[in-house]
Structures are given as structure tokens and as C-alpha cells.
Amino acid sequence: MDAINRQSKLPLYQQLYEMLRGNITRGEWKPGDLIPAESELIEQYGVSRITVRQVLDMLVREGLIYRQRGRGSFVAHPTVEQVLQRLVSFTDDMRQRGFAPTTQTLSSGLLPAPEDIAKQLQVEQGEELAKIERVRLADGEPMSVEEAYLVHRIVPGILDKDFVNDPLREVIERHYNIRWERARQVIRAINASRELAATLSVRPNAALLFIERVSFSQGGVPVEFLRIYHRGDRYALYSELRG
């Protein structure tokens, strides 16, 4: 078992950091594993709570662990690299990577289209939209929050469908014979609000990748306006360019 060397010139926090980081990089702690609680680390290594929290903060910033309120700290999965050239559902993407995808609905309901979203969807301001807000998880780890705004007259009754256990994209294709032909999106970097940070198990003001996307059905009809908040420590967006 690793032990703190009190005679070493390395600070205690640096020694503890190297040991815990080694547990992860050597595969002794695997993605999704719950790491020992602060109290256990304090007792095991004979260091202060301040030192333990400093080291855990370092591992969080490095993207090696993540926290879930009320549950503890877990080993993070490697950063997900998302290719920008094609449309793929979160569920299919995670399954292809060997992760178990799950979805939790945060809210759903009908609302009149605000001016900015109506413009994106090319409908009249005030037209009825179905809004579905969900958190997407891989192996139980929150990865992103999605806010979907759908033109309700094109997908009537969508809120009664099972879009938790089935990809929303598949639900729309199966029940409404609509498939996404293309999409247009804008990507920006933003800081997490306190609400988003709590949902995604990151610190307030942590970096997020924010995507606004309009998806078009066959015939070029805009049906969905999507806002996606990806964890910046878990996602990298990939695109190949040619000169």
C-alpha cells in the first residue's frame, strides 16, 4: 500500500495526488468506481481534510474524477470525442463507445414559442411548442443537459411518448415518419450556472460546450430547436477540415 513519506521534500498534497492519480492511470480504480470517502483517505494516509480536498479538486480539474452530490466522488470515463460531420443520437453514440446510456427527464410541457426560438424554427411567435428538458448520463455519470423545442403541430402528442427509454430521434421517426435530413448548429464556450453545475456534477462556472442546433426533416422543414450543455471536461468536438 502506498504511504506518505514524511521525510520527502515533496509536499504532502503532491504525494497524495501522485498516489491517487496512479490508482486511476494504472487501472486499479476503473471508470465509474466510487473512490474512498474523504474520511477514509484522511485515516488511510494520515493527512488533513484540507489536503484531501485539495487533491480531489486537482483530480476533478484534470477530469479524472467527478462528484455527485450526496453520493461521493467517482472515477471519470475518458473524454468523449464527438465527430461533427454526422447526426447521431446520444444513446447510439454512447452504446457504440461501450457505455450504458440513461436519461432523466427534468421537465416537459407545452409553451408558446418565444421570439428567438420561433425565428429559429420559422414559425409564428406564440405557436405551441413541446419542450423536453433531459439530463443524459453514461454509466451513471452526467454528461450533458438537453433542452429540445419541437413544433407541436408536426409531432402532436409527443409528450405522451416514451422518450426516456427510447432515443427521441427514434420516437419521432417511428411515430411521425420524420427523419432528420440535416442540421445547422452553433457552438460556444460558456460557464455553468449554479443550476446546471448541480445537475452535471461540476463546479459553478465550470466550462461547458454550449450547442444550439436546428434540425430539419425531409423536405427541409425545421422541426426541432435543441440547446445542449456538454460538460467541458468530458467532451471534445472533432472535425476534419480540408484545404
C-alpha positions in Angstrom: 0.0 0.0 0.0 1.3 3.5 -0.8 2.2 5.6 2.2 3.1 9.2 2.7 6.8 9.8 3.2 7.2 12.4 5.9 10.9 12.8 5.2 10.3 13.6 1.5 10.8 17.2 0.2 7.6 16.8 -1.8 4.6 18.4 -0.2 2.0 16.1 1.3 -0.7 17.1 -1.2 1.7 16.3 -4.1 2.5 12.9 -2.8 -1.2 12.1 -2.2 -2.1 13.4 -5.6 0.5 11.2 -7.3 -0.8 8.1 -5.4 -4.4 8.7 -6.1 -3.7 9.6 -9.8 -1.7 6.5 -10.1 -4.6 4.4 -8.9 -6.6 5.7 -11.8 -4.0 5.7 -14.6 -2.9 2.2 -13.7 -6.5 0.9 -13.8 -6.7 0.0 -10.1 -9.6 2.3 -9.9 -11.8 1.9 -13.0 -14.2 4.3 -14.7 -17.4 4.5 -12.7 -15.8 3.2 -9.5 -16.6 5.1 -6.2 -13.4 6.3 -4.7 -12.9 6.2 -0.9 -14.6 8.9 1.1 -12.7 11.9 2.4 -12.8 10.4 5.9 -11.3 7.2 4.7 -8.5 8.9 2.8 -7.7 11.1 5.9 -7.4 7.9 8.0 -5.5 5.9 5.4 -2.9 8.4 4.6 -2.7 10.4 7.8 -3.3 13.8 6.2 -5.6 16.7 6.9 -9.1 17.2 5.4 -7.7 20.3 3.7 -5.0 18.3 1.9 -7.5 15.6 0.8 -9.9 18.2 -0.6 -7.1 20.0 -2.4 -6.1 16.7 -4.1 -9.6 15.8 -5.0 -10.1 19.3 -6.5 -7.0 18.7 -8.6 -8.3 15.4 -9.9 -11.7 17.0 -10.7 -10.0 19.8 -12.7 -7.9 17.2 -14.6 -11.1 15.4 -15.5 -10.0 12.2 -13.7 -12.9 12.1 -11.2 -16.3 13.7 -10.8 -18.5 14.4 -7.9 -22.2 13.5 -7.3 -23.9 15.4 -4.5 -24.8 13.0 -1.7 -23.0 10.1 -3.3 -19.3 10.9 -3.4 -16.6 11.0 -6.0 -16.3 8.6 -8.9 -13.6 7.8 -11.5 -14.4 9.6 -14.7 -14.5 7.9 -18.2 -12.1 9.1 -20.8 -13.1 12.3 -22.7 -15.7 11.6 -25.3 -14.7 12.9 -28.8 -17.7 13.8 -30.8 -17.5 14.0 -34.6 -19.3 17.0 -36.1 -19.9 15.6 -39.6 -22.9 13.5 -38.9 -26.1 13.4 -36.8 -26.2 10.6 -34.2 -28.3 10.2 -31.1 -26.7 10.3 -27.7 -27.9 6.8 -26.9 -26.4 5.3 -30.1 -23.2 7.2 -29.6 -22.7 6.0 -26.0 -23.6 2.4 -26.9 -21.0 2.4 -29.7 -18.4 3.5 -27.2 -19.3 0.7 -24.7 -21.1 3.0 -22.2 -24.5 2.3 -20.7 -26.6 5.4 -21.6 -29.5 6.6 -19.5 -31.8 9.6 -19.5 -33.6 11.5 -16.8 -36.4 13.9 -17.6 -36.0 17.2 -15.8 -39.2 18.8 -17.2 -41.6 18.6 -20.1 -44.6 20.6 -21.2 -46.2 22.9 -23.8 -45.3 26.6 -24.2 -45.8 29.4 -26.7 -42.8 29.9 -28.9 -40.6 32.8 -27.7 -39.5 35.2 -30.4 -35.9 33.9 -30.6 -36.9 30.2 -30.9 -39.8 31.0 -33.3 -37.3 32.6 -35.6 -35.0 29.5 -35.5 -38.0 27.2 -36.2 -39.5 29.6 -38.8 -42.9 29.7 -37.1 -45.0 32.5 -35.7 -44.2 33.8 -32.3 -46.5 32.2 -29.8 -47.0 29.0 -31.8 -47.3 25.9 -29.5 -44.1 24.1 -28.9 -43.3 20.9 -26.9 -40.4 21.4 -24.6 -38.4 18.4 -23.2 -35.5 19.0 -20.9 -33.4 16.0 -20.0 -30.0 15.1 -18.5 -28.0 12.5 -20.4 -25.8 10.0 -18.5 -23.2 7.5 -19.4 -22.6 4.7 -16.9 -24.4 6.9 -14.4 -22.2 9.9 -14.9 -24.0 13.1 -16.1 -22.6 14.1 -19.5 -24.9 16.8 -20.8 -28.3 18.6 -20.4 -30.5 18.9 -23.5 -33.4 21.3 -24.0 -35.5 20.2 -27.0 -38.2 22.5 -28.5 -40.4 20.8 -31.1 -43.1 22.2 -33.3 -46.1 20.5 -31.6 -48.4 20.5 -34.6 -45.8 18.5 -36.5 -45.4 16.0 -33.6 -48.7 16.1 -31.8 -48.8 14.1 -28.6 -45.0 13.8 -28.4 -45.1 14.4 -24.6 -47.1 11.2 -24.2 -44.4 9.0 -25.8 -41.6 7.2 -24.1 -38.5 9.4 -24.8 -36.7 8.3 -21.7 -36.1 4.7 -22.6 -36.0 5.3 -26.4 -33.9 7.9 -28.3 -36.1 10.9 -29.1 -34.9 10.8 -32.6 -36.2 7.2 -33.0 -39.5 8.1 -31.3 -40.0 10.9 -33.8 -39.1 8.7 -36.8 -41.2 5.7 -35.7 -44.4 7.6 -34.7 -44.3 10.5 -37.1 -42.3 9.2 -40.0 -39.9 12.1 -39.6 -36.2 11.7 -40.0 -33.5 14.4 -39.7 -32.2 15.2 -43.1 -29.7 17.9 -41.9 -29.0 20.2 -39.1 -27.4 23.6 -38.5 -25.6 24.4 -35.3 -23.6 27.0 -33.4 -21.1 26.0 -30.7 -19.9 28.3 -28.0 -18.0 28.0 -24.7 -19.9 29.2 -21.6 -19.7 28.9 -17.8 -22.0 26.6 -15.9 -24.8 28.3 -13.9 -25.3 27.0 -10.4 -28.4 25.0 -11.5 -26.5 23.4 -14.5 -23.5 22.8 -12.3 -25.6 20.9 -9.8 -27.2 18.8 -12.5 -24.0 18.0 -14.2 -22.0 17.4 -11.0 -19.4 20.1 -11.8 -18.4 23.3 -10.0 -20.4 26.5 -10.7 -18.7 28.5 -13.5 -17.1 25.3 -14.9 -16.5 25.3 -18.6 -19.3 23.9 -20.8 -19.7 23.4 -24.5 -23.0 25.0 -25.5 -24.6 24.0 -28.8 -27.7 25.5 -30.4 -29.0 23.3 -33.2 -31.9 23.4 -35.6 -32.8 20.0 -37.1 -34.6 19.8 -40.4 -36.9 16.9 -41.6 -37.1 15.6 -45.1 -38.1 18.5 -47.3 -36.1 20.9 -45.3 -38.8 21.7 -42.6 -37.3 22.9 -39.3 -38.9 20.7 -36.6 -36.6 20.8 -33.5 -34.5 23.5 -31.9 -32.1 22.0 -29.5 -29.9 23.5 -26.7 -27.2 21.2 -25.5 -24.9 21.8 -22.5 -21.9 19.4 -22.6 -19.5 19.1 -19.8 -16.3 20.7 -20.9 -14.2 18.2 -19.0 -15.9 15.2 -20.7 -16.4 16.3 -24.3 -14.1 17.2 -27.2 -15.6 18.1 -30.5 -13.8 16.8 -33.5 -13.9 17.9 -37.2 -11.6 17.1 -40.1 -11.0 20.0 -42.5 -9.5 20.1 -46.0 -7.7 22.8 -47.7 
